[in-house]
Amino acid sequence: MDSVNVMILPVAFVFGKFGKMYPSAGGSATFVGTAFGFLYLSIIPIGPLIICFSIY
C-alpha cells in the first residue's frame, strides 16, 4: 500500500459517512455547502477571477 492510498483512505471514510448522513444527489458540493453555508456561495463569483489573475 503506497502513501497515496494511505492518505486517501480517511477521505473515503468521511465521504461515506457524509453520504449516509446527507443522502442528496449533490455530492461534495452538498457537504461543503452544509458545512459553510453562505460562505460557500460567496466564493463562486470570486473563484474564477482568482484563477484568471493567477494565470498571468
PDB file as gemmi writes it, atoms N, CA and C in Angstrom:
CRYST1    1.000    1.000    1.000  90.00  90.00  90.00 P 1                      
ATOM      1  N   MET A   1       0.851  -1.178   0.000  1.00  0.00           N  
ATOM      2  CA  MET A   1       0.000   0.000   0.000  1.00  0.00           C  
ATOM      3  C   MET A   1       0.894   1.238   0.000  1.00  0.00           C  
ATOM      4  N   ASP A   2       0.786   2.056  -1.038  1.00  0.00           N  
ATOM      5  CA  ASP A   2       1.644   3.227  -1.090  1.00  0.00           C  
ATOM      6  C   ASP A   2       1.018   4.391  -0.328  1.00  0.00           C  
ATOM      7  N   SER A   3       1.755   5.491  -0.239  1.00  0.00           N  
ATOM      8  CA  SER A   3       1.351   6.603   0.620  1.00  0.00           C  
ATOM      9  C   SER A   3       0.080   7.300   0.132  1.00  0.00           C  
ATOM     10  N   VAL A   4      -0.170   7.308  -1.170  1.00  0.00           N  
ATOM     11  CA  VAL A   4      -1.383   7.960  -1.677  1.00  0.00           C  
ATOM     12  C   VAL A   4      -2.616   7.209  -1.192  1.00  0.00           C  
ATOM     13  N   ASN A   5      -2.569   5.894  -1.206  1.00  0.00           N  
ATOM     14  CA  ASN A   5      -3.699   5.111  -0.710  1.00  0.00           C  
ATOM     15  C   ASN A   5      -3.935   5.347   0.774  1.00  0.00           C  
ATOM     16  N   VAL A   6      -2.869   5.495   1.526  1.00  0.00           N  
ATOM     17  CA  VAL A   6      -2.998   5.729   2.961  1.00  0.00           C  
ATOM     18  C   VAL A   6      -3.608   7.110   3.216  1.00  0.00           C  
ATOM     19  N   MET A   7      -3.247   8.101   2.405  1.00  0.00           N  
ATOM     20  CA  MET A   7      -3.781   9.445   2.596  1.00  0.00           C  
ATOM     21  C   MET A   7      -5.242   9.563   2.153  1.00  0.00           C  
ATOM     22  N   ILE A   8      -5.640   8.827   1.146  1.00  0.00           N  
ATOM     23  CA  ILE A   8      -6.994   8.949   0.617  1.00  0.00           C  
ATOM     24  C   ILE A   8      -8.001   8.129   1.410  1.00  0.00           C  
ATOM     25  N   LEU A   9      -7.552   7.159   2.171  1.00  0.00           N  
ATOM     26  CA  LEU A   9      -8.449   6.290   2.926  1.00  0.00           C  
ATOM     27  C   LEU A   9      -9.324   7.055   3.922  1.00  0.00           C  
ATOM     28  N   PRO A  10      -8.787   7.975   4.745  1.00  0.00           N  
ATOM     29  CA  PRO A  10      -9.668   8.727   5.651  1.00  0.00           C  
ATOM     30  C   PRO A  10     -10.685   9.596   4.898  1.00  0.00           C  
ATOM     31  N   VAL A  11     -10.284  10.130   3.758  1.00  0.00           N  
ATOM     32  CA  VAL A  11     -11.202  10.946   2.964  1.00  0.00           C  
ATOM     33  C   VAL A  11     -12.363  10.091   2.463  1.00  0.00           C  
ATOM     34  N   ALA A  12     -12.068   8.888   2.037  1.00  0.00           N  
ATOM     35  CA  ALA A  12     -13.115   7.991   1.565  1.00  0.00           C  
ATOM     36  C   ALA A  12     -14.089   7.642   2.692  1.00  0.00           C  
ATOM     37  N   PHE A  13     -13.574   7.411   3.893  1.00  0.00           N  
ATOM     38  CA  PHE A  13     -14.451   7.109   5.017  1.00  0.00           C  
ATOM     39  C   PHE A  13     -15.325   8.309   5.391  1.00  0.00           C  
ATOM     40  N   VAL A  14     -14.739   9.508   5.360  1.00  0.00           N  
ATOM     41  CA  VAL A  14     -15.515  10.713   5.685  1.00  0.00           C  
ATOM     42  C   VAL A  14     -16.615  10.939   4.654  1.00  0.00           C  
ATOM     43  N   PHE A  15     -16.297  10.791   3.378  1.00  0.00           N  
ATOM     44  CA  PHE A  15     -17.313  10.971   2.341  1.00  0.00           C  
ATOM     45  C   PHE A  15     -18.394   9.901   2.451  1.00  0.00           C  
ATOM     46  N   GLY A  16     -18.031   8.695   2.822  1.00  0.00           N  
ATOM     47  CA  GLY A  16     -19.024   7.652   3.037  1.00  0.00           C  
ATOM     48  C   GLY A  16     -19.958   7.989   4.192  1.00  0.00           C  
ATOM     49  N   LYS A  17     -19.388   8.516   5.266  1.00  0.00           N  
ATOM     50  CA  LYS A  17     -20.200   8.914   6.425  1.00  0.00           C  
ATOM     51  C   LYS A  17     -21.119  10.081   6.064  1.00  0.00           C  
ATOM     52  N   PHE A  18     -20.589  11.082   5.352  1.00  0.00           N  
ATOM     53  CA  PHE A  18     -21.414  12.213   4.923  1.00  0.00           C  
ATOM     54  C   PHE A  18     -22.517  11.765   3.984  1.00  0.00           C  
ATOM     55  N   GLY A  19     -22.206  10.827   3.100  1.00  0.00           N  
ATOM     56  CA  GLY A  19     -23.208  10.310   2.181  1.00  0.00           C  
ATOM     57  C   GLY A  19     -24.351   9.620   2.899  1.00  0.00           C  
ATOM     58  N   LYS A  20     -24.036   9.001   4.006  1.00  0.00           N  
ATOM     59  CA  LYS A  20     -25.072   8.349   4.803  1.00  0.00           C  
ATOM     60  C   LYS A  20     -25.897   9.380   5.573  1.00  0.00           C  
ATOM     61  N   MET A  21     -25.236  10.455   6.046  1.00  0.00           N  
ATOM     62  CA  MET A  21     -25.935  11.481   6.811  1.00  0.00           C  
ATOM     63  C   MET A  21     -26.775  12.399   5.923  1.00  0.00           C  
ATOM     64  N   TYR A  22     -26.257  12.739   4.741  1.00  0.00           N  
ATOM     65  CA  TYR A  22     -26.944  13.657   3.819  1.00  0.00           C  
ATOM     66  C   TYR A  22     -27.111  12.961   2.467  1.00  0.00           C  
ATOM     67  N   PRO A  23     -28.129  12.141   2.307  1.00  0.00           N  
ATOM     68  CA  PRO A  23     -28.266  11.358   1.069  1.00  0.00           C  
ATOM     69  C   PRO A  23     -28.913  12.146  -0.085  1.00  0.00           C  
ATOM     70  N   SER A  24     -28.331  13.264  -0.463  1.00  0.00           N  
ATOM     71  CA  SER A  24     -28.844  14.007  -1.620  1.00  0.00           C  
ATOM     72  C   SER A  24     -27.921  13.758  -2.799  1.00  0.00           C  
ATOM     73  N   ALA A  25     -28.314  14.223  -3.947  1.00  0.00           N  
ATOM     74  CA  ALA A  25     -27.539  13.973  -5.164  1.00  0.00           C  
ATOM     75  C   ALA A  25     -26.430  14.995  -5.377  1.00  0.00           C  
ATOM     76  N   GLY A  26     -26.220  15.903  -4.448  1.00  0.00           N  
ATOM     77  CA  GLY A  26     -25.260  16.983  -4.636  1.00  0.00           C  
ATOM     78  C   GLY A  26     -23.809  16.599  -4.444  1.00  0.00           C  
ATOM     79  N   GLY A  27     -23.540  15.529  -3.746  1.00  0.00           N  
ATOM     80  CA  GLY A  27     -22.167  15.094  -3.526  1.00  0.00           C  
ATOM     81  C   GLY A  27     -21.369  16.062  -2.681  1.00  0.00           C  
ATOM     82  N   SER A  28     -20.126  16.306  -3.070  1.00  0.00           N  
ATOM     83  CA  SER A  28     -19.241  17.143  -2.262  1.00  0.00           C  
ATOM     84  C   SER A  28     -19.744  18.576  -2.163  1.00  0.00           C  
ATOM     85  N   ALA A  29     -20.442  19.077  -3.177  1.00  0.00           N  
ATOM     86  CA  ALA A  29     -20.998  20.430  -3.105  1.00  0.00           C  
ATOM     87  C   ALA A  29     -22.021  20.538  -1.977  1.00  0.00           C  
ATOM     88  N   THR A  30     -22.802  19.501  -1.773  1.00  0.00           N  
ATOM     89  CA  THR A  30     -23.774  19.496  -0.681  1.00  0.00           C  
ATOM     90  C   THR A  30     -23.077  19.485   0.665  1.00  0.00           C  
ATOM     91  N   PHE A  31     -22.024  18.696   0.799  1.00  0.00           N  
ATOM     92  CA  PHE A  31     -21.313  18.608   2.073  1.00  0.00           C  
ATOM     93  C   PHE A  31     -20.654  19.939   2.430  1.00  0.00           C  
ATOM     94  N   VAL A  32     -19.985  20.555   1.460  1.00  0.00           N  
ATOM     95  CA  VAL A  32     -19.307  21.828   1.717  1.00  0.00           C  
ATOM     96  C   VAL A  32     -20.322  22.930   1.960  1.00  0.00           C  
ATOM     97  N   GLY A  33     -21.408  22.940   1.189  1.00  0.00           N  
ATOM     98  CA  GLY A  33     -22.453  23.938   1.394  1.00  0.00           C  
ATOM     99  C   GLY A  33     -23.106  23.817   2.755  1.00  0.00           C  
ATOM    100  N   THR A  34     -23.294  22.609   3.219  1.00  0.00           N  
ATOM    101  CA  THR A  34     -23.868  22.396   4.546  1.00  0.00           C  
ATOM    102  C   THR A  34     -22.901  22.851   5.632  1.00  0.00           C  
ATOM    103  N   ALA A  35     -21.647  22.609   5.437  1.00  0.00           N  
ATOM    104  CA  ALA A  35     -20.650  22.971   6.446  1.00  0.00           C  
ATOM    105  C   ALA A  35     -20.430  24.481   6.520  1.00  0.00           C  
ATOM    106  N   PHE A  36     -20.370  25.152   5.364  1.00  0.00           N  
ATOM    107  CA  PHE A  36     -20.004  26.559   5.360  1.00  0.00           C  
ATOM    108  C   PHE A  36     -21.149  27.507   5.022  1.00  0.00           C  
ATOM    109  N   GLY A  37     -22.290  26.985   4.599  1.00  0.00           N  
ATOM    110  CA  GLY A  37     -23.473  27.809   4.357  1.00  0.00           C  
ATOM    111  C   GLY A  37     -23.248  28.893   3.326  1.00  0.00           C  
ATOM    112  N   PHE A  38     -23.532  30.123   3.725  1.00  0.00           N  
ATOM    113  CA  PHE A  38     -23.466  31.264   2.810  1.00  0.00           C  
ATOM    114  C   PHE A  38     -22.047  31.520   2.296  1.00  0.00           C  
ATOM    115  N   LEU A  39     -21.048  31.217   3.102  1.00  0.00           N  
ATOM    116  CA  LEU A  39     -19.664  31.448   2.674  1.00  0.00           C  
ATOM    117  C   LEU A  39     -19.326  30.629   1.432  1.00  0.00           C  
ATOM    118  N   TYR A  40     -19.891  29.450   1.318  1.00  0.00           N  
ATOM    119  CA  TYR A  40     -19.644  28.610   0.146  1.00  0.00           C  
ATOM    120  C   TYR A  40     -20.184  29.279  -1.106  1.00  0.00           C  
ATOM    121  N   LEU A  41     -21.366  29.855  -1.024  1.00  0.00           N  
ATOM    122  CA  LEU A  41     -21.950  30.528  -2.189  1.00  0.00           C  
ATOM    123  C   LEU A  41     -21.233  31.826  -2.519  1.00  0.00           C  
ATOM    124  N   SER A  42     -20.631  32.485  -1.534  1.00  0.00           N  
ATOM    125  CA  SER A  42     -19.946  33.744  -1.797  1.00  0.00           C  
ATOM    126  C   SER A  42     -18.616  33.550  -2.517  1.00  0.00           C  
ATOM    127  N   ILE A  43     -18.068  32.341  -2.519  1.00  0.00           N  
ATOM    128  CA  ILE A  43     -16.801  32.067  -3.190  1.00  0.00           C  
ATOM    129  C   ILE A  43     -16.996  31.893  -4.699  1.00  0.00           C  
ATOM    130  N   ILE A  44     -18.183  31.501  -5.118  1.00  0.00           N  
ATOM    131  CA  ILE A  44     -18.429  31.196  -6.531  1.00  0.00           C  
ATOM    132  C   ILE A  44     -18.074  32.354  -7.462  1.00  0.00           C  
ATOM    133  N   PRO A  45     -18.491  33.611  -7.191  1.00  0.00           N  
ATOM    134  CA  PRO A  45     -18.110  34.690  -8.121  1.00  0.00           C  
ATOM    135  C   PRO A  45     -16.641  35.116  -7.999  1.00  0.00           C  
ATOM    136  N   ILE A  46     -15.990  34.785  -6.904  1.00  0.00           N  
ATOM    137  CA  ILE A  46     -14.609  35.221  -6.683  1.00  0.00           C  
ATOM    138  C   ILE A  46     -13.609  34.227  -7.266  1.00  0.00           C  
ATOM    139  N   GLY A  47     -13.924  32.949  -7.206  1.00  0.00           N  
ATOM    140  CA  GLY A  47     -13.009  31.901  -7.651  1.00  0.00           C  
ATOM    141  C   GLY A  47     -12.511  32.051  -9.077  1.00  0.00           C  
ATOM    142  N   PRO A  48     -13.390  32.245 -10.074  1.00  0.00           N  
ATOM    143  CA  PRO A  48     -12.906  32.387 -11.453  1.00  0.00           C  
ATOM    144  C   PRO A  48     -11.992  33.590 -11.654  1.00  0.00           C  
ATOM    145  N   LEU A  49     -12.259  34.687 -10.952  1.00  0.00           N  
ATOM    146  CA  LEU A  49     -11.379  35.856 -11.070  1.00  0.00           C  
ATOM    147  C   LEU A  49      -9.986  35.557 -10.542  1.00  0.00           C  
ATOM    148  N   ILE A  50      -9.914  34.857  -9.432  1.00  0.00           N  
ATOM    149  CA  ILE A  50      -8.611  34.489  -8.858  1.00  0.00           C  
ATOM    150  C   ILE A  50      -7.842  33.612  -9.845  1.00  0.00           C  
ATOM    151  N   ILE A  51      -8.521  32.672 -10.450  1.00  0.00           N  
ATOM    152  CA  ILE A  51      -7.861  31.773 -11.416  1.00  0.00           C  
ATOM    153  C   ILE A  51      -7.369  32.565 -12.609  1.00  0.00           C  
ATOM    154  N   CYS A  52      -8.198  33.479 -13.128  1.00  0.00           N  
ATOM    155  CA  CYS A  52      -7.789  34.271 -14.302  1.00  0.00           C  
ATOM    156  C   CYS A  52      -6.551  35.106 -13.994  1.00  0.00           C  
ATOM    157  N   PHE A  53      -6.517  35.740 -12.827  1.00  0.00           N  
ATOM    158  CA  PHE A  53      -5.379  36.590 -12.492  1.00  0.00           C  
ATOM    159  C   PHE A  53      -4.148  35.793 -12.114  1.00  0.00           C  
ATOM    160  N   SER A  54      -4.303  34.567 -11.649  1.00  0.00           N  
ATOM    161  CA  SER A  54      -3.138  33.779 -11.268  1.00  0.00           C  
ATOM    162  C   SER A  54      -2.448  33.160 -12.474  1.00  0.00           C  
ATOM    163  N   ILE A  55      -3.115  33.113 -13.609  1.00  0.00           N  
ATOM    164  CA  ILE A  55      -2.501  32.540 -14.812  1.00  0.00           C  
ATOM    165  C   ILE A  55      -1.454  33.494 -15.371  1.00  0.00           C  
ATOM    166  N   TYR A  56      -1.707  34.772 -15.261  1.00  0.00           N  
ATOM    167  CA  TYR A  56      -0.783  35.753 -15.875  1.00  0.00           C  
ATOM    168  C   TYR A  56       0.148  36.346 -14.877  1.00  0.00           C  
TER     169      TYR A  56                                                      
END                                                                             
